């Protein structure tokens, strides 16, 4: 038997650096090397773009997602390379941010 993909997710311009699946809500959330994070349905439909807090213009200031996790309650936590945590609703609304100097793995 050959495995075939259930859906092909599109929308990122750069390589994917992190992803998570929330089966309870039927969502796939992914982040790319140069941002942003995208929310897709399990069928492959692009639903939302998660934009971090506004930063200075330019690629050196781009928020680069490193880790991502979703909850069945509809929250998405994203950790960016620069030590920034962001909590989003699955509707795309930024709910909270926190900066840390700790090394997160």
N, C-alpha and C positions, 0 to 999 in steps of 0.2 A: 504494500500500500504506500502511496505517496501522500505526504502531507501538503495541503494547499492552504494558502492564507485565507483567513476569514474576511479580511478587509485590508486595503492598502491605505495607509494614512499619509496625507500630503499636507504641505503648508510650511515646512521648515526650509530655510535657505542654506543652512549649515548642518553639520553632523549632529546627531542626537547624543547628548551627554548623560541624560537621565530620563527615566520613564517609570510610571506606575499605572496599575490597573485597579480600578474600583469596580469590582464585579457587581456589588450590590446596587450601584447606581448606573451601571452600564457605561462607564467612562474610561477613557485612556488619556492620561496626562503626560506630556513629554516636553522636555526642554532641550534646546540646541546650544551649540558652542557659543554663538553670538546672540542668544536669546531670540525671541521671547519664549514663554511656555504656552503650549496649545492644549486645549481640551477637545477631544474627539469622542464621538459615540462609538460603541463597539462595532457599528456598521461602517465606520469610516468617515462619517460626516463631521466636518470641522464646526464646532459649536462656539468656542470662545478663544480669545487670546488673553493671557494673563500678563499684564504689564506691571513691572515693579515700580517702586517710587521713582519719580522723575530724577534723572541724573544729568550731569553736564553732557553736552553733545560730544560725539567722537567715539571711535571704537575702543580707545583705552579706558573709557568710563562705562562701557557696556556692562550690564548686569549679566553675568554668566552663571546659569543654574548648574549646580553640582549634585544636589540631592533633592528628591521630590517624594512626597508621600501624601496620600489622600485617605480620608476617613469615610466611613459609611454614613456619617452625619452630614456630609457635604462640605467638608473643609479640606483645603489643600495647603500643605506646608512646603515651602521651597527654601532651600539653603543655597545662597549664591557664593561664589568664590571669594568675594570680598568680606565675608563674615556676616552677611545680612540674612536674617530669617524673615520671611514674609508669610502671612496667613491670608489666604483668599477663600471666598465662598465659591462654590461651583458656578455661580452666576457671574464670576469674574470680578467681584468687588474686593478690593484690598481692605482687609479688616484690621490687621496689626503688623507692626514691624519691630524687629529687635536686632541690634548689632552685638557681635561678640568678637573677642580677640582670640578665643580658644580655637584649637584645631579640631574640626569636626570630621569624622570619617563614618 
